[in-house]
Amino acid sequence: MAASPGAAPGGAAAAPSQSASAASEVAVPHQRQSDAGSSSTSVAPTKSANSKRTRRISAAAALTVRPARIQVPVPPPAPANPVTVYHRSPPDPTMAVLGGLPLAPAIFFGCLGEINRQIAQSSIHSLRPGTNTSPRRDPPRISPTLPPTSSAPGAVLLSSFLLVNYLLPRMRAALNMESSENPTFQSRLHPPTFRSGLLQEMSDSHTNARAHTSQIPTKLSQPEPKRKTLAERAGEHPKAQMSTATHGTGIPRLNSIKGQSIANLNANTHATAPSRPIHTKFSKSVGGGMRAAPQPPRAPTSMGFSRSTSTRSRANTRTSRPQTAVGYHDAEEEVIEISQHKGWDVDGRLSEFESQFEKMKEAFEGTMKDRKTLEDAIDLAKARTNDLEREKQRLLDQNTQLHNQLEAQRQEIYSLQQEKQSMLLEFEREQQRHKFDLEDKVRNHRHELDEVRRQFKAEVDQMNREHREALEALERQHRAQLADEQAQKARELTELRARLGAEQQDMNLELLRKEREIQELRSHIEALKSDLDREQALRTTLQQQVAEMSTTNLALEDRMRALRAKIEFLESDSKQQSDAFAQMENRLQEALRVAEEARQKLIKEETERRVLFNKYQELKGNIRVMCRVRPVLDPSEGEEAKISFPDTKTSTQIDVTGPEERSSLGTVTRKVIPFEFDRVFDPSVKNEEIFGEISQLVQSALDGYNVCIFCYGQTGSGKTYTMSSPDGMIPRATHMIYDTITKLREKSWSYTLEGSFVEVYNEELHDLLAENTNNGVPRKKLEIRHDEVRKQTTVLNCRTVALDSPEKVEAMLKQAQANRSVAATKANERSSRSHSVFILRMVGENSATGERCEGTLNLVDLAGSERLKHSQAEGDRMKETQSINKSLACLGDVIEALGKGSPHVPYRNSKLTHLLQYSLGGNSKTLMFVMVSPLEAHLKETITSLRFATKVHNTHIGTAKSTKKLKSVDRSSD
Ligand SMILES: Nc1ncnc2c1ncn2[C@@H]1O[C@H](COP(=O)(O)OP(=O)(O)OP(=O)(O)O)[C@@H](O)[C@H]1O
C-alpha cells in the first residue's frame, strides 16, 4: 500500500528513462551504420558534426548504400553551387534535367515522404495509445508500393502544383538554354543525385556540405558489398513487401506506424510543433520531407522519443529503401543512358515526367483512398483514444481518489501508529512506574517484614530471656526451697533419729527397768502369795485353832492381835523395799550412762588404734619377709643343716652354714651365710606364735587393706603346714577375723565375709571350691577382672562362699585341700605342684560412724621352688616345674619392679602375679614367709630361697592406703 502511490510516478518516470535507454541502445548501431555508410560513400562526415547531423548523414548514407557500378567523372567542386556535391552513384536524370534547380523533385518527394511519415505516426498513436515502447522492435514501414512522396496529400498537391506551374517550365527553359549554349551543362548537372539523403544534406546544411566538399576525395575505393543492394532486394520482393504493406484493411500499416502519439496528429497545436521543420518553413519541410521516410519517429516531445524513433527511422530506411532505390535506380539508369547514349531529349523527358506524373497521380489517388481509410481509422482511433483518455482520466481520478484515500488511510494508520506508539510508551512508562512502585512496595514490605521479624525475634528473645530468667529464678527458688526442705528434713530426720534413738534407748532402758520391776514385782508377788498362802494357811490354821480354841477366846484374841501386829509390820517392810528399788534404778541409769560414755570412748579409741596401727604397719614396711625353719620331723630325713639364729632378742637373723668348699690348698671350709629378715622363726616356734606376727596384717585386712601373705620355699619346707594346716594361718586368720568382727559389733561395726579358693596350675586358674560332680558339664574357664576404682580383683566363674561361721571356713579348707592338684615327685611324694590362693574378702560397715571398709586377705601357698636339675622332673612334671619356676621368677620381678618404682610392673607375665596385682602393689601389705628345710640335703635350695627372700626384703614397696571410707561419702559418691 505504501509503495503504490509512488509506483505511478516511478512508472511514469521510468518511461522516459526507458526510452532514453532504448535511444542510447539504438544510437550505437546508428553510429555503426553511420560508420558503414562513411566507408561506402564518398562523403566523409566530419567528426566535429553534431549527433543530429550525424544521424542525417547516416540516414542519407543508408539510402545510398549500393555498389557503384559506374564511374562518373567528377567535376571540380563548385562552392557557390549548393548541388555540387559529389556522389559515387550516377547523377539523377531529373537533377540533370533540372540543372541549377534540382530541389524541385526533392521537395516534391520530400513533402510526400514527410506527409506519409506523419500519417503513419498518427495512425500508430491513434491505434496504440500509450504503447509507445516498441517502436524499435516494430518500426513503422512505408509501403513499398507507394512512393515516398505519396503519403501527404497536401504536400503532393503542393508538389504537383510546383511541378506543373513552376518547375516544369523552368526545367524546359533551362534545358533548352543549356542545350543550346553550354555544352558542359551535362557535366555541371551531373553531380546532383536524386536521393533523399543527399537532398537532406543539402537542404539542412548545404553551407557545411559545401565546406566539406572540398575535403571529399575525388575517388573513393568501394568495398565489396556484403549484402545485396536495396535495389536488388527491392527487385526480389516487391510483391511480397507490397502485399505486406497493403494487404488487408490496413492493419499491417497500422503495425508499421505504431509508436506515434496522438499528440503528433495535432502537430499544429502542439507546443513542440514549431520544432518540426516540416510545418514551419518550406525549405525545412523539404529537408524534413526528404528525411521523412527514414526519420518518421522524430518526436516533438522529447529527445529520448526522438532517438527511439530514429531507430525506427533506421529500420524504416532498410524497408523503404528498395522502393526508393527502385524508383531512383530506374531514373539513374535512364539518366545514365541518356547522358551516355542519347543525350538530352527535353520532350522525351517531359513526357516521361508527365507519364511519371500520371503514375504519381494515380498513386496519389490510391494514397488518398488509403488516406481516407486511414483517416477513418484515425477517427475511430481518436474516438477510441478519447474513450480511453476519459477512461484513463477516470481511472486517474479514481486512482487519485484511491491514492488520497490511501494517503488518508496511511495518515490514519500513521496517526494510529503514533497513537499506538505513544500508548505503548505510556504503557511502558506506566508499567515501569508500576514496576518501580511494586519494587518499592516489595522493598518496603520486605523492610517491614524484616523489622517485624526483628521485633518478633527480639520479643521472642526477650520472652525467652525472661522466661529463662524466670525459670532460673524459679529453679533457684525451688532449689533453695528444696535445699531448705532437705536440710530441714535432714535435721528433722537427724532429730527424729536422735530422738528415736534416745527414745528407743529410753524405752529399752525403761523396758529393762520395767522388766526388772515386773520380775521383781512378780517375785515379790510370788513371795507375797506364798506369804499370803502361808498366812492363809496359818489363818486357816488359826481359824481352826480359833475354832478349836473358841473355847479359849482370850488366848486366841491375843494371838490375833499378835498376828495383826505382824501384818502391819509386813506392810511397813514393802514400802521400804519400794524405796530400795528406786534407788537401784537410779544407780542403773548412772551405770548405763557411764557405759555409753565408755563405749563412745572405745569407738574413738578404735579409730585411733586403727590409725596408729596403720602407721605402725607402714613403719614396719608394706612388704615384710619372715623366715621359718621347720623342725626335723624324723632323724631318718637326713643330716640336719647347720642353721643358727644368733639374734635371740629380735629374732631377725639366721645364719646358714653353706656347703663345703674346697680351697686350692685342699682345705675344706664351710661359710656361714647370714640372712636377716623382719622375723626369723626357729623350728621350735609354733603356728600360734607365727600367727601372732601376722595377726596384725589380718587386722589391717579388717581395717580395709589388701593383704597378701604367701609362703615361699622348696618342696617339703612346711609351706602348707604353715598356711593351711588345721592350726595354720588361714584357720587362725578366720578365727581371728570372727573374733574381731564379733568384738567390733560392740563398736557398731558389722562385717560380711566371702571366701574363694583358686589354684594356678600350669598357668591356668582352677576353682578349688568347685563341686567335683558337675554333671558332665565342662567347667567354665576362670577369668581375672580388676576394678581400677575399688582396687579389687574378682575371678569370674569362681565360686564364692559366704563365711558367716568358723565351721564353714574349715569345710572350705577341706574341700580345697581335696581338690588341689597333688603329684608325686622324687623330691616329695606329696608335693604341691600348684599355687593355691585363698581369697577372703571382708566388707565392714560402722552403723554409728557411717564408716565402710573393704579389704582382702590373700593367703597364698606357693608351689615348690626347687630347681629342675635337683628335682629331676621329666615330662609333665618338668612342664609343671617350668611353669612354677616361671611364675616364681615373675613374682620376683614384680616385687623388684615395685621396689624400684618402675613405671611398668610386669603383673601380666604370669597368672599368679596378675591375680595378686592389687595385693602386691601400693595399696597392699605383703608378707612373705620363706620356708626353710632344716635338712642338709636341702641346703642349696635353702640358700637359694633365702637369697630370693633377702632380695624381696630389701624392696620397699611404698605406703599402703586403706580403702576405708565414710559411709556418707560413699552415699554422696553414689
Ligand atoms: N613346723 C612344723 N612342725 C611340725 N611339722 C612340720 C612343720 N613344718 C612342716 N612340718 C611337716 O613337714 C611335712 C612337710 O610339710 P609341708 O607339706 O607343709 O611342706 P610343703 O612345703 O607344703 O611341701 P609342698 O610344697 O609339697 O606342699 C609335713 O608332714 C608337715 O606336717
The ligand as a Tripos MOL2 file, in Angstrom:
@<TRIPOS>MOLECULE
LIG
   31    33     1     0     0
SMALL
NO_CHARGES

@<TRIPOS>ATOM
      1 N1         56.8080  -76.5380  111.9090 N.pl3     1 LIG1
      2 C1         56.4840  -77.7740  111.7410 C.ar      1 LIG1
      3 N2         56.2570  -78.5640  112.8290 N.ar      1 LIG1
      4 C2         55.9460  -79.8570  112.6520 C.ar      1 LIG1
      5 N3         55.8230  -80.4160  111.4530 N.ar      1 LIG1
      6 C3         56.0280  -79.6920  110.3400 C.ar      1 LIG1
      7 C4         56.3800  -78.3560  110.4520 C.ar      1 LIG1
      8 N4         56.5510  -77.8920  109.1930 N.ar      1 LIG1
      9 C5         56.3210  -78.9150  108.3910 C.ar      1 LIG1
     10 N5         56.0010  -79.9950  109.0260 N.ar      1 LIG1
     11 C6         55.6770  -81.2390  108.4040 C.3       1 LIG1
     12 O1         56.5440  -81.3960  107.3210 O.3       1 LIG1
     13 C7         55.9490  -82.0580  106.2860 C.3       1 LIG1
     14 C8         56.0890  -81.2780  105.0310 C.3       1 LIG1
     15 O2         55.4920  -80.1620  105.2520 O.3       1 LIG1
     16 P1         54.5840  -79.4090  104.0820 P.3       1 LIG1
     17 O3         53.7450  -80.3530  103.3830 O.co2     1 LIG1
     18 O4         53.8790  -78.3450  104.7030 O.co2     1 LIG1
     19 O5         55.6430  -78.9610  103.0980 O.3       1 LIG1
     20 P2         55.3680  -78.1040  101.8740 P.3       1 LIG1
     21 O6         56.3680  -77.0910  101.7380 O.co2     1 LIG1
     22 O7         53.9990  -77.6380  101.8720 O.co2     1 LIG1
     23 O8         55.5170  -79.1120  100.6570 O.3       1 LIG1
     24 P3         54.8080  -78.9540   99.3190 P.3       1 LIG1
     25 O9         55.4170  -77.8230   98.6270 O.co2     1 LIG1
     26 O10        54.9930  -80.2120   98.6510 O.co2     1 LIG1
     27 O11        53.4010  -78.6980   99.6430 O.co2     1 LIG1
     28 C9         54.5330  -82.2240  106.6760 C.3       1 LIG1
     29 O12        54.2890  -83.5310  107.0220 O.3       1 LIG1
     30 C10        54.3540  -81.3530  107.8080 C.3       1 LIG1
     31 O13        53.4770  -81.9070  108.7750 O.3       1 LIG1
@<TRIPOS>BOND
     1     1     2 1
     2     2     3 ar
     3     2     7 ar
     4     3     4 ar
     5     4     5 ar
     6     5     6 ar
     7     6     7 ar
     8     6    10 ar
     9     7     8 ar
    10     8     9 ar
    11     9    10 ar
    12    10    11 1
    13    11    12 1
    14    11    30 1
    15    12    13 1
    16    13    14 1
    17    13    28 1
    18    14    15 1
    19    15    16 1
    20    16    17 2
    21    16    18 1
    22    16    19 1
    23    19    20 1
    24    20    21 2
    25    20    22 1
    26    20    23 1
    27    23    24 1
    28    24    25 2
    29    24    26 1
    30    24    27 1
    31    28    29 1
    32    28    30 1
    33    30    31 1
@<TRIPOS>SUBSTRUCTURE
     1 LIG1         1 GROUP 0 **** ****
